[in-house]
Amino acid sequence: MNIACNSPKMRARWAAQFALSTLVLMTGCPSDSDDTDTDASATAATDAGTTAGTEAATDTTTQPTTGGAESTGGTTTGAGAVDYAMDIQPIWDTKCVAGCHTPGGAASMGPVLGADVSYANLVDKQSPTVAMPLVAPGDPDGSYLWHKLNGTQADVGGSGAPMPIGVALDADTLALIEQWITDGAKP
């Protein structure tokens, strides 16, 4: 069951996402290779995530469904097949592309995640920082992207801040990405 586009909860999430995206555009993203948390733009983004984006970052409640957990990224529930264009790309669009994972963006070490190139830049592509692919189809624990999203990148020899900068993805969104990878990271 999808949350209605005009529901107050959805409007609040979109407003929080827009506010955070605007803040990231104004302050920029720290380099992925930056190992410090003292960068001013990271601090500003973090502050925004704990104030303006609090609801989007901490709201992990879901509407009752028959299929499983719902994602804020797309339309598929946890029990169905995950569609990259409908379910995963909207996550990149709202959380990653603005100011960072775009040509000339602040994420110089990370992949460009625009709709026309994101899949090709992630799946079976070697990470520039560790000896593992960004996305290993069928293997979330063998995917550096998964570790960056969960803040466990140091556990596999990586560095830098968890992604996205400022506000962690909610549990439902992480579950959707994990399902996509586990199911073979299909386009």
Long-range contacts (C-beta under 8 A, 24 or more apart in sequence): 1-63, 1-64, 1-65, 1-66, 1-67, 1-70, 1-77, 2-70, 2-75, 3-63, 3-70, 9-59, 12-55, 12-56, 13-55, 13-56, 13-59, 13-72, 16-52, 16-53, 16-54, 16-55, 16-56, 16-57, 17-53, 17-56, 17-94, 17-95, 19-48, 19-52, 19-53, 20-45, 20-48, 20-49, 20-52, 20-53, 20-56, 20-166, 20-167, 21-94, 21-98, 21-99, 23-48, 23-52, 23-166, 24-98, 24-99, 24-100, 24-165, 24-166, 25-98, 25-99, 28-99, 28-106, 29-99, 29-100, 29-105, 29-106, 29-107, 29-165, 30-106, 30-161, 30-165, 31-106, 31-107, 31-108, 31-109, 31-160, 32-107, 32-108, 32-109, 32-110, 32-129, 32-160, 32-161, 32-163, 33-108, 33-109, 33-129, 33-159, 33-160, 34-160, 34-161, 35-159, 35-160, 37-161, 41-106, 41-165, 42-161, 42-165, 42-166, 45-165, 45-166, 45-167, 46-165, 46-166, 48-166, 48-167, 49-166, 49-167, 53-166, 53-167, 56-167, 56-170, 57-167, 57-168, 57-170, 58-170, 59-170, 60-170, 60-171, 60-172, 62-172, 69-171, 69-172, 69-175, 69-176, 70-172, 71-172, 71-173, 71-175, 71-176, 72-170, 72-172, 72-173, 73-173, 73-176, 74-176, 76-176, 78-172, 78-175, 78-176, 78-179, 81-183, 81-186, 82-176, 82-179, 82-180, 82-183, 82-186, 84-119, 84-180, 84-185, 84-186, 84-187, 85-115, 85-187, 87-176, 87-180, 88-176, 88-177, 88-180, 89-115, 89-118, 91-169, 91-173, 91-176, 91-177, 92-118, 95-164, 95-167, 95-169, 96-163, 96-164, 100-164, 100-165, 109-160, 110-163, 119-187, 122-185, 123-185, 123-187, 127-158, 129-158, 129-159, 129-160, 130-156, 130-157, 130-158, 131-157, 132-156, 135-181, 135-185, 136-181, 136-185, 137-181, 137-184, 137-185, 137-186, 138-181, 138-182, 138-183, 138-184, 138-185, 139-181, 139-182, 140-178, 140-181, 140-182, 143-181, 146-177, 146-178, 146-181, 149-174, 149-177, 150-174
